[in-house]
Amino acid sequence: MKLRITCTNPFGPKFTCIDDNEYDGAPDAGPQLIGLGETQEEARADFMDQWVTRESERDLKNAVEAGKVWDDMMRKLVFGGPRS
C-alpha cells in the first residue's frame, strides 16, 4: 500500500506526521506511527525512520517463519519424520 503522509502542527510549534491510510487515532487501535519534529521535514524523517524500522522487523519475522517452514519440509524429506 502506498503511504499517504500528512504533516500538521495542531499543538503549537511541533509538527506531527501520520499515514492517512493507516492512522485512525483510536486508543484501541494499538501502536500507530506518529512522526514528531520542529519542522515538517524533521517530522517526516522521524515518521519514515519508524516506518522503515517496523517494516524491517516485519520482513525479518516473515523470513524467520519461512525458514522454519523450509527446515520442517527438509527434515521430513531427508529424515522422513516430524521435527523433534
HUUR-V801306 format. One record per pair of residues at least 6 apart in sequence whose C-alpha atoms are under 8 Angstrom apart, sorted by the first residue. I is the first residue (numbers start at 1). J is the second residue. Records with the same first field share a line. If there is no record, write none. Layout:
# HUUR-V801306
I = J ; J
This chain:
# HUUR-V801306
3 = 19 ; 20 ; 21
4 = 18 ; 19 ; 20 ; 21
5 = 17 ; 18 ; 19 ; 20 ; 44
6 = 17 ; 18 ; 19 ; 20
7 = 15 ; 16 ; 17 ; 18 ; 40 ; 43 ; 44
8 = 15 ; 16 ; 17 ; 40
9 = 15 ; 16
13 = 38
14 = 36 ; 37 ; 38 ; 39
15 = 35 ; 36 ; 37 ; 38 ; 39 ; 40 ; 43
16 = 34 ; 35 ; 36 ; 37 ; 40 ; 43 ; 44
17 = 34 ; 35 ; 36 ; 40 ; 43 ; 44 ; 47
18 = 33 ; 34 ; 35 ; 47
19 = 33
22 = 32
23 = 32 ; 33
33 = 47 ; 50 ; 51
34 = 47
35 = 43 ; 44 ; 45 ; 46 ; 47 ; 48 ; 50
36 = 42 ; 43 ; 44 ; 46 ; 47
37 = 43 ; 44 ; 46
72 = 82 ; 83
75 = 81 ; 82 ; 83
76 = 82 ; 83
